[in-house]
Amino acid sequence: MSDSKAYCKSYILLFKYLSTERCAINCKEKYAVTSIYSARAVCEDCPKKEVRQLTYRWQIFEFDATTNTRTDMSADELTDTGLDKSSIVLKENIFTEGKIYELQLTITSPLRAFQGVSTVTFKVNYPPYGGNCTISPSIGRPMKTAFVVTCSGWKDEGMRSIRDSTKDGREPLTYEYICYKRQNKKGVTSRRKMPLFTGSEYF
């Protein structure tokens, strides 16, 4: 399982006896540490008037499976949106590889006697290791020069919880080609990410 960048949207449904979650990308059992994560709260049975009165509280916990305890690490600095909006975007590289985290949302309505609570659990993936990549030619023009990228020797633990160098070499890897375009707006230089291709070692 690769640790390529991705954008994930998760829809957390509350105020129903049965809560479900739908996710688009980067939402398998393992969570890519280099990816952002976006979640949005949805109240299935709230009229529009009530939706405007809802209050939201997002919390981020580090989970210790050995002691079965959670440590609250919630902080606005870990997000691009804050912790009190209907949506949240977690920044990339805020989690530690190999650990487990929980994102919990509590919604309160002044028209109801109870709160809606939903939790998403992340098992953070280790990045691939032990390999190398070469590119030829080393200099060229984006979208015009034909580059050849060759990678070999990479290993990954896949869906297992720990690394094992004797097994990790058998796991299939995925990859993504990305082009960054520099742009200057009002004197501020930034880079714009342009995904080119995503595939696996078999395709």
N, C-alpha and C positions, 0 to 999 in steps of 0.2 A: 504494500500500500504506500503510495508516494505521499509526499508532504507538499504538494503543489498548492499554489494560492487558489482560493475559491471564494465565492460569495454565497452565503447560505441565508435563506429566508425561512423562518419557522413561524407557523401560525398557531398560537396557543388559545384554545377555546375554553372559556370559563363560564360559570354560572349554570352549568349543566351537570347532571349527576354523573355523566360520562364525559370526561375531558379527553380530547384527542389532539394530536400534533401532526402537522404536515410540513415536510421540509423538501427543498429543491436540490441543493448541491452541498457537498461537504457535510452530509447528515447521516453517514453510516455509523457503525458502532464506534469507530475511531474518529477523533476530531483533529484536523490539521492545525498545528500550532501557528503556522504562518498565515492563516486565513482570518479574515474578519467574520463575524457572525451577526446576522440581523434577525431579530424576532419582533413580532407584532401581536399585540393582544386583541382578541376578538370576543365580544360577548354575543353569543348566538341568539339569546332571547331578550335582549335589551332594546326597547324602543329608542329612537333617535334622541328624544328628550332626556332619557336616562343616561345615554352614552356620554352626553356633554357634562354630566355630573360625576362621572366615575373618577376615582383617584387611583394612581398606580404606584407600586413600590417594588422595584427590582432588587434582588439580592444575589450576590455571587459567593459561593462557598467552595472551599477546598475540602474534599472528603477523604478521610483516612479509613480505608477498608479494614485495617488491622484492629483499630479501636472502635470502629463504627461511629465516628464522631465527625462533626463538621466545624470548620473554622470560617467565620464570616470575614471575607476580604473585600466587601463591597466598597467601592470608591468611584466617584465621578470620573477620575482620571483614567480608569480602565475602559471608559466608553467614549463614543463620539456624540452621545445624546443625553447623558445624565441618567439618573435612576428613577425619575418620576414622570416619564412620558409613557404614552401608549405603545411606543416602539423603542427598541434599544439596539444599538450597534456596539458590539464588543470589539475592541481594537485587536489587531494581530499581535502575536508574540507576548501575550499577557499571561499565558499559562505555561506550566513547566511540563516538559516531555515526560510521559509515562504516568502522570498523576491523574486523578479523577476530580472533576469539578461539577458543581450543580448551579444552574441558573434558575432562581425561583422568582415567580411573579405573584404578588398579592394585589387583588383588585377590591376596592371598597365602593359600595354604592349607598348613598343616604336613604335610598328607598327600600333597602333590604336589611334584614337582621343578621346576615352572615356575610363572610368574605369569600371570594373565589381565589383559590390557590392552585398554581400549576408549577411543576418542576421539570426541567430538562437536565439530563445527566450527560456529561462529556467525559469520555476516556481519551486522553490526549495521546496522539500518535508520536512515536519516535520517528525522526527523519531517517531516510536511507543512509547507509554508511559504507565505508570501505572501498568505494569505487572512485573513478575519475572520468572526466570528459575532456575531449579535445575538439577544437573547431578549426576548420580550414576553409577559406583563408582567415587570418586573424583580424583583418581590416577589410571593410567593404561598405557598400551603400545599402541601407534598409530598403527592402522590397525590390531591389535590383540585382544585388550580388547573390549568387547561389552559394550558400554556406552548407558545409557538410559537418554535422555534429555526430561524434562517435563516443558512446559511453560504455563502460565495461566494469565488471567487478562489484557492482552495487548489491547490497544486501538489505533486507527489511524483515521485521518480525511478523508482518502481516496482521492478522487479527489476534495473535497471541499477546499476552500482557507483558512478557519480558523478552529480551533479545537472546538469541542462541545462534552463534556464528555457524554451527554445524547444520542448522535448519534454515537460517534466514536467506541463504543463497538460492533457495528453491521458490521463493515468493515472487510472483509477477509484479513488475513495477509499472507505474504510469508516469507520464511526463507531459510537460506543457512548454511550447515555444512562446516566448513573449518578446515583443518589441517595445522599447520605450522611446517615445517621441518628446523631444524637448520643446517647450513652448514658453513664450515670454508675454505676460500680460501686465500692463501698467508697471513695468520695471521689475516684476517678480518672475523669476525663472522656475519652472516646475517641469515634472516629467509626467507624461500621459501614458498609461499602460495600454498596450494594444495586443491582446491575445491573438496568436496566429494559428496554433494547431495544438490539439491535445490527443494523445494516443497511448498505446501500451507497447510493451516490447514485442508483442505478437502482431501488431498492426501498424 
